Amino acid sequence: MVRSAAFGAVLAVTLELLPERIDLIGFVLQLAGLGSLSALALAVARGEDDALYAKYGTLAGAYIGLALFLLLLTAQAVR
């Protein structure tokens, strides 16, 4: 359930940004924030250290955002 909710949130953010010009900084920052919020929710649900989860959630979100941006940029260049 958590995985499907996370996938839906990432897909919604991606589709929100697609119609307009894709901006690297905004895309990475938006997914970094999404990763941080998701990690904080997971930390609260598990009752663990939220600072550590937020740190790594932010990093994971930023790297995922960068990878998605590069993937979308490549797909756009191929078209």
PDB file of N, CA, C and O in Angstrom:
ATOM      1  N   MET A   1       0.821  -1.190   0.000  1.00  0.00           N
ATOM      2  CA  MET A   1       0.000   0.000   0.000  1.00  0.00           C
ATOM      3  C   MET A   1       0.865   1.255   0.000  1.00  0.00           C
ATOM      4  O   MET A   1       0.601   2.201  -0.741  1.00  0.00           O
ATOM      5  N   VAL A   2       1.896   1.254   0.833  1.00  0.00           N
ATOM      6  CA  VAL A   2       2.780   2.420   0.896  1.00  0.00           C
ATOM      7  C   VAL A   2       3.496   2.592  -0.432  1.00  0.00           C
ATOM      8  O   VAL A   2       3.673   3.711  -0.914  1.00  0.00           O
ATOM      9  N   ARG A   3       3.906   1.476  -1.020  1.00  0.00           N
ATOM     10  CA  ARG A   3       4.612   1.539  -2.304  1.00  0.00           C
ATOM     11  C   ARG A   3       3.713   2.109  -3.391  1.00  0.00           C
ATOM     12  O   ARG A   3       4.165   2.920  -4.199  1.00  0.00           O
ATOM     13  N   SER A   4       2.460   1.705  -3.425  1.00  0.00           N
ATOM     14  CA  SER A   4       1.548   2.215  -4.446  1.00  0.00           C
ATOM     15  C   SER A   4       1.231   3.687  -4.221  1.00  0.00           C
ATOM     16  O   SER A   4       1.066   4.440  -5.181  1.00  0.00           O
ATOM     17  N   ALA A   5       1.144   4.105  -2.958  1.00  0.00           N
ATOM     18  CA  ALA A   5       0.908   5.522  -2.667  1.00  0.00           C
ATOM     19  C   ALA A   5       2.112   6.361  -3.077  1.00  0.00           C
ATOM     20  O   ALA A   5       1.956   7.448  -3.632  1.00  0.00           O
ATOM     21  N   ALA A   6       3.308   5.859  -2.806  1.00  0.00           N
ATOM     22  CA  ALA A   6       4.516   6.583  -3.196  1.00  0.00           C
ATOM     23  C   ALA A   6       4.629   6.669  -4.714  1.00  0.00           C
ATOM     24  O   ALA A   6       4.973   7.718  -5.258  1.00  0.00           O
ATOM     25  N   PHE A   7       4.339   5.568  -5.392  1.00  0.00           N
ATOM     26  CA  PHE A   7       4.372   5.575  -6.853  1.00  0.00           C
ATOM     27  C   PHE A   7       3.362   6.571  -7.415  1.00  0.00           C
ATOM     28  O   PHE A   7       3.666   7.307  -8.354  1.00  0.00           O
ATOM     29  N   GLY A   8       2.179   6.592  -6.846  1.00  0.00           N
ATOM     30  CA  GLY A   8       1.153   7.534  -7.293  1.00  0.00           C
ATOM     31  C   GLY A   8       1.559   8.983  -7.078  1.00  0.00           C
ATOM     32  O   GLY A   8       1.295   9.845  -7.916  1.00  0.00           O
ATOM     33  N   ALA A   9       2.202   9.243  -5.948  1.00  0.00           N
ATOM     34  CA  ALA A   9       2.645  10.610  -5.663  1.00  0.00           C
ATOM     35  C   ALA A   9       3.749  11.043  -6.623  1.00  0.00           C
ATOM     36  O   ALA A   9       3.735  12.167  -7.124  1.00  0.00           O
ATOM     37  N   VAL A  10       4.705  10.150  -6.879  1.00  0.00           N
ATOM     38  CA  VAL A  10       5.791  10.476  -7.817  1.00  0.00           C
ATOM     39  C   VAL A  10       5.237  10.659  -9.225  1.00  0.00           C
ATOM     40  O   VAL A  10       5.653  11.570  -9.941  1.00  0.00           O
ATOM     41  N   LEU A  11       4.315   9.812  -9.623  1.00  0.00           N
ATOM     42  CA  LEU A  11       3.708   9.941 -10.938  1.00  0.00           C
ATOM     43  C   LEU A  11       2.928  11.247 -11.067  1.00  0.00           C
ATOM     44  O   LEU A  11       2.985  11.911 -12.102  1.00  0.00           O
ATOM     45  N   ALA A  12       2.202  11.611 -10.015  1.00  0.00           N
ATOM     46  CA  ALA A  12       1.443  12.863 -10.048  1.00  0.00           C
ATOM     47  C   ALA A  12       2.373  14.068 -10.157  1.00  0.00           C
ATOM     48  O   ALA A  12       2.091  15.009 -10.899  1.00  0.00           O
ATOM     49  N   VAL A  13       3.480  14.040  -9.419  1.00  0.00           N
ATOM     50  CA  VAL A  13       4.446  15.145  -9.497  1.00  0.00           C
ATOM     51  C   VAL A  13       5.061  15.199 -10.887  1.00  0.00           C
ATOM     52  O   VAL A  13       5.218  16.277 -11.460  1.00  0.00           O
ATOM     53  N   THR A  14       5.409  14.042 -11.425  1.00  0.00           N
ATOM     54  CA  THR A  14       6.004  13.998 -12.761  1.00  0.00           C
ATOM     55  C   THR A  14       5.032  14.523 -13.806  1.00  0.00           C
ATOM     56  O   THR A  14       5.411  15.339 -14.645  1.00  0.00           O
ATOM     57  N   LEU A  15       3.794  14.070 -13.767  1.00  0.00           N
ATOM     58  CA  LEU A  15       2.813  14.524 -14.740  1.00  0.00           C
ATOM     59  C   LEU A  15       2.456  15.986 -14.546  1.00  0.00           C
ATOM     60  O   LEU A  15       2.075  16.661 -15.502  1.00  0.00           O
ATOM     61  N   GLU A  16       2.573  16.481 -13.336  1.00  0.00           N
ATOM     62  CA  GLU A  16       2.332  17.894 -13.076  1.00  0.00           C
ATOM     63  C   GLU A  16       3.371  18.750 -13.787  1.00  0.00           C
ATOM     64  O   GLU A  16       3.050  19.831 -14.280  1.00  0.00           O
ATOM     65  N   LEU A  17       4.585  18.288 -13.846  1.00  0.00           N
ATOM     66  CA  LEU A  17       5.670  19.067 -14.435  1.00  0.00           C
ATOM     67  C   LEU A  17       5.811  18.876 -15.940  1.00  0.00           C
ATOM     68  O   LEU A  17       6.386  19.737 -16.605  1.00  0.00           O
ATOM     69  N   LEU A  18       5.313  17.789 -16.492  1.00  0.00           N
ATOM     70  CA  LEU A  18       5.537  17.489 -17.902  1.00  0.00           C
ATOM     71  C   LEU A  18       4.962  18.498 -18.891  1.00  0.00           C
ATOM     72  O   LEU A  18       5.646  18.829 -19.860  1.00  0.00           O
ATOM     73  N   PRO A  19       3.744  19.006 -18.701  1.00  0.00           N
ATOM     74  CA  PRO A  19       3.211  19.905 -19.726  1.00  0.00           C
ATOM     75  C   PRO A  19       4.015  21.186 -19.901  1.00  0.00           C
ATOM     76  O   PRO A  19       4.039  21.750 -20.995  1.00  0.00           O
ATOM     77  N   GLU A  20       4.657  21.646 -18.868  1.00  0.00           N
ATOM     78  CA  GLU A  20       5.436  22.868 -18.951  1.00  0.00           C
ATOM     79  C   GLU A  20       6.890  22.534 -19.239  1.00  0.00           C
ATOM     80  O   GLU A  20       7.269  21.367 -19.343  1.00  0.00           O
ATOM     81  N   ARG A  21       7.677  23.556 -19.363  1.00  0.00           N
ATOM     82  CA  ARG A  21       9.114  23.359 -19.559  1.00  0.00           C
ATOM     83  C   ARG A  21       9.695  22.686 -18.325  1.00  0.00           C
ATOM     84  O   ARG A  21       9.435  23.116 -17.201  1.00  0.00           O
ATOM     85  N   ILE A  22      10.477  21.639 -18.526  1.00  0.00           N
ATOM     86  CA  ILE A  22      11.061  20.908 -17.401  1.00  0.00           C
ATOM     87  C   ILE A  22      12.308  21.642 -16.947  1.00  0.00           C
ATOM     88  O   ILE A  22      13.235  21.857 -17.727  1.00  0.00           O
ATOM     89  N   ASP A  23      12.321  22.019 -15.694  1.00  0.00           N
ATOM     90  CA  ASP A  23      13.413  22.774 -15.097  1.00  0.00           C
ATOM     91  C   ASP A  23      14.171  21.862 -14.141  1.00  0.00           C
ATOM     92  O   ASP A  23      13.570  21.290 -13.231  1.00  0.00           O
ATOM     93  N   LEU A  24      15.464  21.718 -14.328  1.00  0.00           N
ATOM     94  CA  LEU A  24      16.257  20.785 -13.527  1.00  0.00           C
ATOM     95  C   LEU A  24      16.188  21.103 -12.044  1.00  0.00           C
ATOM     96  O   LEU A  24      15.914  20.215 -11.236  1.00  0.00           O
ATOM     97  N   ILE A  25      16.428  22.340 -11.675  1.00  0.00           N
ATOM     98  CA  ILE A  25      16.469  22.720 -10.260  1.00  0.00           C
ATOM     99  C   ILE A  25      15.111  22.486  -9.598  1.00  0.00           C
ATOM    100  O   ILE A  25      15.038  21.905  -8.516  1.00  0.00           O
ATOM    101  N   GLY A  26      14.053  22.932 -10.239  1.00  0.00           N
ATOM    102  CA  GLY A  26      12.724  22.754  -9.670  1.00  0.00           C
ATOM    103  C   GLY A  26      12.330  21.296  -9.549  1.00  0.00           C
ATOM    104  O   GLY A  26      11.726  20.888  -8.557  1.00  0.00           O
ATOM    105  N   PHE A  27      12.675  20.511 -10.562  1.00  0.00           N
ATOM    106  CA  PHE A  27      12.336  19.087 -10.563  1.00  0.00           C
ATOM    107  C   PHE A  27      13.051  18.354  -9.438  1.00  0.00           C
ATOM    108  O   PHE A  27      12.440  17.572  -8.710  1.00  0.00           O
ATOM    109  N   VAL A  28      14.346  18.610  -9.299  1.00  0.00           N
ATOM    110  CA  VAL A  28      15.133  17.942  -8.256  1.00  0.00           C
ATOM    111  C   VAL A  28      14.676  18.397  -6.875  1.00  0.00           C
ATOM    112  O   VAL A  28      14.531  17.571  -5.973  1.00  0.00           O
ATOM    113  N   LEU A  29      14.448  19.684  -6.697  1.00  0.00           N
ATOM    114  CA  LEU A  29      14.010  20.185  -5.395  1.00  0.00           C
ATOM    115  C   LEU A  29      12.625  19.670  -5.017  1.00  0.00           C
ATOM    116  O   LEU A  29      12.369  19.355  -3.855  1.00  0.00           O
ATOM    117  N   GLN A  30      11.747  19.588  -5.989  1.00  0.00           N
ATOM    118  CA  GLN A  30      10.401  19.100  -5.700  1.00  0.00           C
ATOM    119  C   GLN A  30      10.437  17.630  -5.279  1.00  0.00           C
ATOM    120  O   GLN A  30       9.758  17.245  -4.327  1.00  0.00           O
ATOM    121  N   LEU A  31      11.216  16.814  -5.975  1.00  0.00           N
ATOM    122  CA  LEU A  31      11.291  15.405  -5.594  1.00  0.00           C
ATOM    123  C   LEU A  31      12.105  15.206  -4.321  1.00  0.00           C
ATOM    124  O   LEU A  31      11.865  14.247  -3.588  1.00  0.00           O
ATOM    125  N   ALA A  32      13.063  16.090  -4.042  1.00  0.00           N
ATOM    126  CA  ALA A  32      13.793  16.010  -2.771  1.00  0.00           C
ATOM    127  C   ALA A  32      12.841  16.285  -1.606  1.00  0.00           C
ATOM    128  O   ALA A  32      12.895  15.608  -0.580  1.00  0.00           O
ATOM    129  N   GLY A  33      11.981  17.273  -1.770  1.00  0.00           N
ATOM    130  CA  GLY A  33      10.986  17.554  -0.742  1.00  0.00           C
ATOM    131  C   GLY A  33      10.001  16.424  -0.569  1.00  0.00           C
ATOM    132  O   GLY A  33       9.616  16.092   0.551  1.00  0.00           O
ATOM    133  N   LEU A  34       9.590  15.827  -1.685  1.00  0.00           N
ATOM    134  CA  LEU A  34       8.681  14.687  -1.623  1.00  0.00           C
ATOM    135  C   LEU A  34       9.345  13.511  -0.921  1.00  0.00           C
ATOM    136  O   LEU A  34       8.710  12.822  -0.123  1.00  0.00           O
ATOM    137  N   GLY A  35      10.622  13.279  -1.216  1.00  0.00           N
ATOM    138  CA  GLY A  35      11.357  12.203  -0.548  1.00  0.00           C
ATOM    139  C   GLY A  35      11.489  12.441   0.937  1.00  0.00           C
ATOM    140  O   GLY A  35      11.364  11.514   1.737  1.00  0.00           O
ATOM    141  N   SER A  36      11.742  13.689   1.306  1.00  0.00           N
ATOM    142  CA  SER A  36      11.866  14.045   2.719  1.00  0.00           C
ATOM    143  C   SER A  36      10.553  13.848   3.464  1.00  0.00           C
ATOM    144  O   SER A  36      10.534  13.292   4.563  1.00  0.00           O
ATOM    145  N   LEU A  37       9.467  14.299   2.874  1.00  0.00           N
ATOM    146  CA  LEU A  37       8.162  14.131   3.516  1.00  0.00           C
ATOM    147  C   LEU A  37       7.774  12.665   3.629  1.00  0.00           C
ATOM    148  O   LEU A  37       7.217  12.243   4.642  1.00  0.00           O
ATOM    149  N   SER A  38       8.065  11.893   2.598  1.00  0.00           N
ATOM    150  CA  SER A  38       7.757  10.467   2.638  1.00  0.00           C
ATOM    151  C   SER A  38       8.576   9.762   3.707  1.00  0.00           C
ATOM    152  O   SER A  38       8.063   8.910   4.432  1.00  0.00           O
ATOM    153  N   ALA A  39       9.858  10.123   3.802  1.00  0.00           N
ATOM    154  CA  ALA A  39      10.726   9.509   4.809  1.00  0.00           C
ATOM    155  C   ALA A  39      10.293   9.906   6.220  1.00  0.00           C
ATOM    156  O   ALA A  39      10.337   9.085   7.136  1.00  0.00           O
ATOM    157  N   LEU A  40       9.878  11.150   6.399  1.00  0.00           N
ATOM    158  CA  LEU A  40       9.392  11.583   7.713  1.00  0.00           C
ATOM    159  C   LEU A  40       8.131  10.827   8.113  1.00  0.00           C
ATOM    160  O   LEU A  40       7.971  10.440   9.271  1.00  0.00           O
ATOM    161  N   ALA A  41       7.235  10.618   7.146  1.00  0.00           N
ATOM    162  CA  ALA A  41       6.019   9.853   7.433  1.00  0.00           C
ATOM    163  C   ALA A  41       6.370   8.422   7.814  1.00  0.00           C
ATOM    164  O   ALA A  41       5.758   7.855   8.719  1.00  0.00           O
ATOM    165  N   LEU A  42       7.337   7.840   7.141  1.00  0.00           N
ATOM    166  CA  LEU A  42       7.774   6.481   7.457  1.00  0.00           C
ATOM    167  C   LEU A  42       8.422   6.428   8.835  1.00  0.00           C
ATOM    168  O   LEU A  42       8.202   5.477   9.585  1.00  0.00           O
ATOM    169  N   ALA A  43       9.224   7.445   9.176  1.00  0.00           N
ATOM    170  CA  ALA A  43       9.876   7.476  10.486  1.00  0.00           C
ATOM    171  C   ALA A  43       8.857   7.582  11.607  1.00  0.00           C
ATOM    172  O   ALA A  43       8.989   6.917  12.635  1.00  0.00           O
ATOM    173  N   VAL A  44       7.848   8.411  11.417  1.00  0.00           N
ATOM    174  CA  VAL A  44       6.811   8.561  12.436  1.00  0.00           C
ATOM    175  C   VAL A  44       6.017   7.262  12.571  1.00  0.00           C
ATOM    176  O   VAL A  44       5.680   6.849  13.681  1.00  0.00           O
ATOM    177  N   ALA A  45       5.723   6.626  11.448  1.00  0.00           N
ATOM    178  CA  ALA A  45       4.971   5.376  11.491  1.00  0.00           C
ATOM    179  C   ALA A  45       5.754   4.267  12.195  1.00  0.00           C
ATOM    180  O   ALA A  45       5.173   3.430  12.886  1.00  0.00           O
ATOM    181  N   ARG A  46       7.063   4.268  12.015  1.00  0.00           N
ATOM    182  CA  ARG A  46       7.890   3.230  12.633  1.00  0.00           C
ATOM    183  C   ARG A  46       8.399   3.633  14.013  1.00  0.00           C
ATOM    184  O   ARG A  46       8.932   2.793  14.739  1.00  0.00           O
ATOM    185  N   GLY A  47       8.243   4.904  14.390  1.00  0.00           N
ATOM    186  CA  GLY A  47       8.686   5.382  15.699  1.00  0.00           C
ATOM    187  C   GLY A  47      10.195   5.472  15.822  1.00  0.00           C
ATOM    188  O   GLY A  47      10.748   5.209  16.890  1.00  0.00           O
ATOM    189  N   GLU A  48      10.864   5.837  14.747  1.00  0.00           N
ATOM    190  CA  GLU A  48      12.321   5.915  14.756  1.00  0.00           C
ATOM    191  C   GLU A  48      12.788   7.359  14.614  1.00  0.00           C
ATOM    192  O   GLU A  48      11.981   8.288  14.577  1.00  0.00           O
ATOM    193  N   ASP A  49      14.113   7.529  14.535  1.00  0.00           N
ATOM    194  CA  ASP A  49      14.731   8.850  14.459  1.00  0.00           C
ATOM    195  C   ASP A  49      14.339   9.551  13.165  1.00  0.00           C
ATOM    196  O   ASP A  49      14.736   9.131  12.079  1.00  0.00           O
ATOM    197  N   ASP A  50      13.558  10.618  13.286  1.00  0.00           N
ATOM    198  CA  ASP A  50      13.065  11.280  12.085  1.00  0.00           C
ATOM    199  C   ASP A  50      14.135  12.102  11.360  1.00  0.00           C
ATOM    200  O   ASP A  50      14.035  12.281  10.146  1.00  0.00           O
ATOM    201  N   ALA A  51      15.142  12.600  12.053  1.00  0.00           N
ATOM    202  CA  ALA A  51      16.179  13.398  11.402  1.00  0.00           C
ATOM    203  C   ALA A  51      16.988  12.556  10.424  1.00  0.00           C
ATOM    204  O   ALA A  51      17.307  13.008   9.324  1.00  0.00           O
ATOM    205  N   LEU A  52      17.314  11.350  10.821  1.00  0.00           N
ATOM    206  CA  LEU A  52      18.082  10.462   9.954  1.00  0.00           C
ATOM    207  C   LEU A  52      17.262  10.073   8.723  1.00  0.00           C
ATOM    208  O   LEU A  52      17.785  10.037   7.610  1.00  0.00           O
ATOM    209  N   TYR A  53      15.984   9.784   8.928  1.00  0.00           N
ATOM    210  CA  TYR A  53      15.112   9.429   7.814  1.00  0.00           C
ATOM    211  C   TYR A  53      14.962  10.615   6.863  1.00  0.00           C
ATOM    212  O   TYR A  53      14.986  10.437   5.645  1.00  0.00           O
ATOM    213  N   ALA A  54      14.807  11.822   7.408  1.00  0.00           N
ATOM    214  CA  ALA A  54      14.641  13.006   6.566  1.00  0.00           C
ATOM    215  C   ALA A  54      15.899  13.264   5.734  1.00  0.00           C
ATOM    216  O   ALA A  54      15.815  13.633   4.563  1.00  0.00           O
ATOM    217  N   LYS A  55      17.055  13.066   6.349  1.00  0.00           N
ATOM    218  CA  LYS A  55      18.313  13.289   5.634  1.00  0.00           C
ATOM    219  C   LYS A  55      18.427  12.358   4.434  1.00  0.00           C
ATOM    220  O   LYS A  55      18.675  12.808   3.316  1.00  0.00           O
ATOM    221  N   TYR A  56      18.246  11.073   4.665  1.00  0.00           N
ATOM    222  CA  TYR A  56      18.396  10.120   3.572  1.00  0.00           C
ATOM    223  C   TYR A  56      17.209  10.143   2.614  1.00  0.00           C
ATOM    224  O   TYR A  56      17.370   9.835   1.433  1.00  0.00           O
ATOM    225  N   GLY A  57      16.041  10.497   3.092  1.00  0.00           N
ATOM    226  CA  GLY A  57      14.890  10.656   2.199  1.00  0.00           C
ATOM    227  C   GLY A  57      15.074  11.810   1.247  1.00  0.00           C
ATOM    228  O   GLY A  57      14.705  11.721   0.076  1.00  0.00           O
ATOM    229  N   THR A  58      15.651  12.908   1.747  1.00  0.00           N
ATOM    230  CA  THR A  58      15.935  14.058   0.899  1.00  0.00           C
ATOM    231  C   THR A  58      16.964  13.699  -0.168  1.00  0.00           C
ATOM    232  O   THR A  58      16.802  14.042  -1.339  1.00  0.00           O
ATOM    233  N   LEU A  59      18.021  13.008   0.247  1.00  0.00           N
ATOM    234  CA  LEU A  59      19.047  12.595  -0.718  1.00  0.00           C
ATOM    235  C   LEU A  59      18.475  11.635  -1.760  1.00  0.00           C
ATOM    236  O   LEU A  59      18.736  11.783  -2.954  1.00  0.00           O
ATOM    237  N   ALA A  60      17.708  10.667  -1.313  1.00  0.00           N
ATOM    238  CA  ALA A  60      17.120   9.705  -2.252  1.00  0.00           C
ATOM    239  C   ALA A  60      16.176  10.411  -3.224  1.00  0.00           C
ATOM    240  O   ALA A  60      16.195  10.129  -4.422  1.00  0.00           O
ATOM    241  N   GLY A  61      15.356  11.324  -2.716  1.00  0.00           N
ATOM    242  CA  GLY A  61      14.442  12.066  -3.587  1.00  0.00           C
ATOM    243  C   GLY A  61      15.179  12.918  -4.605  1.00  0.00           C
ATOM    244  O   GLY A  61      14.764  13.010  -5.760  1.00  0.00           O
ATOM    245  N   ALA A  62      16.279  13.545  -4.177  1.00  0.00           N
ATOM    246  CA  ALA A  62      17.054  14.379  -5.094  1.00  0.00           C
ATOM    247  C   ALA A  62      17.697  13.528  -6.191  1.00  0.00           C
ATOM    248  O   ALA A  62      17.681  13.910  -7.361  1.00  0.00           O
ATOM    249  N   TYR A  63      18.255  12.390  -5.822  1.00  0.00           N
ATOM    250  CA  TYR A  63      18.868  11.527  -6.832  1.00  0.00           C
ATOM    251  C   TYR A  63      17.828  10.928  -7.776  1.00  0.00           C
ATOM    252  O   TYR A  63      18.078  10.797  -8.975  1.00  0.00           O
ATOM    253  N   ILE A  64      16.680  10.570  -7.247  1.00  0.00           N
ATOM    254  CA  ILE A  64      15.609  10.061  -8.106  1.00  0.00           C
ATOM    255  C   ILE A  64      15.129  11.157  -9.043  1.00  0.00           C
ATOM    256  O   ILE A  64      14.870  10.903 -10.219  1.00  0.00           O
ATOM    257  N   GLY A  65      15.009  12.383  -8.523  1.00  0.00           N
ATOM    258  CA  GLY A  65      14.614  13.509  -9.362  1.00  0.00           C
ATOM    259  C   GLY A  65      15.612  13.771 -10.474  1.00  0.00           C
ATOM    260  O   GLY A  65      15.225  14.046 -11.610  1.00  0.00           O
ATOM    261  N   LEU A  66      16.896  13.687 -10.150  1.00  0.00           N
ATOM    262  CA  LEU A  66      17.928  13.885 -11.169  1.00  0.00           C
ATOM    263  C   LEU A  66      17.868  12.785 -12.225  1.00  0.00           C
ATOM    264  O   LEU A  66      17.984  13.062 -13.419  1.00  0.00           O
ATOM    265  N   ALA A  67      17.689  11.553 -11.794  1.00  0.00           N
ATOM    266  CA  ALA A  67      17.609  10.439 -12.739  1.00  0.00           C
ATOM    267  C   ALA A  67      16.376  10.569 -13.642  1.00  0.00           C
ATOM    268  O   ALA A  67      16.459  10.339 -14.848  1.00  0.00           O
ATOM    269  N   LEU A  68      15.234  10.937 -13.052  1.00  0.00           N
ATOM    270  CA  LEU A  68      14.027  11.118 -13.858  1.00  0.00           C
ATOM    271  C   LEU A  68      14.180  12.274 -14.838  1.00  0.00           C
ATOM    272  O   LEU A  68      13.735  12.194 -15.983  1.00  0.00           O
ATOM    273  N   PHE A  69      14.811  13.349 -14.379  1.00  0.00           N
ATOM    274  CA  PHE A  69      15.029  14.487 -15.263  1.00  0.00           C
ATOM    275  C   PHE A  69      15.883  14.082 -16.459  1.00  0.00           C
ATOM    276  O   PHE A  69      15.565  14.417 -17.600  1.00  0.00           O
ATOM    277  N   LEU A  70      16.971  13.358 -16.191  1.00  0.00           N
ATOM    278  CA  LEU A  70      17.838  12.925 -17.287  1.00  0.00           C
ATOM    279  C   LEU A  70      17.116  11.967 -18.224  1.00  0.00           C
ATOM    280  O   LEU A  70      17.308  12.021 -19.438  1.00  0.00           O
ATOM    281  N   LEU A  71      16.290  11.097 -17.669  1.00  0.00           N
ATOM    282  CA  LEU A  71      15.507  10.178 -18.485  1.00  0.00           C
ATOM    283  C   LEU A  71      14.523  10.939 -19.372  1.00  0.00           C
ATOM    284  O   LEU A  71      14.411  10.654 -20.564  1.00  0.00           O
ATOM    285  N   LEU A  72      13.813  11.902 -18.793  1.00  0.00           N
ATOM    286  CA  LEU A  72      12.851  12.689 -19.570  1.00  0.00           C
ATOM    287  C   LEU A  72      13.548  13.562 -20.604  1.00  0.00           C
ATOM    288  O   LEU A  72      13.042  13.736 -21.713  1.00  0.00           O
ATOM    289  N   LEU A  73      14.697  14.106 -20.251  1.00  0.00           N
ATOM    290  CA  LEU A  73      15.455  14.931 -21.186  1.00  0.00           C
ATOM    291  C   LEU A  73      15.941  14.093 -22.367  1.00  0.00           C
ATOM    292  O   LEU A  73      15.900  14.541 -23.513  1.00  0.00           O
ATOM    293  N   THR A  74      16.397  12.879 -22.080  1.00  0.00           N
ATOM    294  CA  THR A  74      16.832  11.979 -23.143  1.00  0.00           C
ATOM    295  C   THR A  74      15.669  11.583 -24.030  1.00  0.00           C
ATOM    296  O   THR A  74      15.795  11.555 -25.255  1.00  0.00           O
ATOM    297  N   ALA A  75      14.544  11.277 -23.417  1.00  0.00           N
ATOM    298  CA  ALA A  75      13.356  10.898 -24.195  1.00  0.00           C
ATOM    299  C   ALA A  75      12.883  12.063 -25.054  1.00  0.00           C
ATOM    300  O   ALA A  75      12.417  11.854 -26.174  1.00  0.00           O
ATOM    301  N   GLN A  76      12.994  13.269 -24.553  1.00  0.00           N
ATOM    302  CA  GLN A  76      12.572  14.441 -25.313  1.00  0.00           C
ATOM    303  C   GLN A  76      13.531  14.692 -26.478  1.00  0.00           C
ATOM    304  O   GLN A  76      13.100  15.113 -27.552  1.00  0.00           O
ATOM    305  N   ALA A  77      14.819  14.441 -26.278  1.00  0.00           N
ATOM    306  CA  ALA A  77      15.800  14.660 -27.338  1.00  0.00           C
ATOM    307  C   ALA A  77      15.661  13.624 -28.449  1.00  0.00           C
ATOM    308  O   ALA A  77      15.934  13.910 -29.615  1.00  0.00           O
ATOM    309  N   VAL A  78      15.234  12.419 -28.074  1.00  0.00           N
ATOM    310  CA  VAL A  78      15.072  11.363 -29.073  1.00  0.00           C
ATOM    311  C   VAL A  78      13.882  11.653 -29.972  1.00  0.00           C
ATOM    312  O   VAL A  78      13.928  11.384 -31.172  1.00  0.00           O
ATOM    313  N   ARG A  79      12.823  12.199 -29.402  1.00  0.00           N
ATOM    314  CA  ARG A  79      11.623  12.529 -30.175  1.00  0.00           C
ATOM    315  C   ARG A  79      11.924  13.590 -31.132  1.00  0.00           C
ATOM    316  O   ARG A  79      11.044  14.013 -31.881  1.00  0.00           O
TER     317      ARG A  79
END
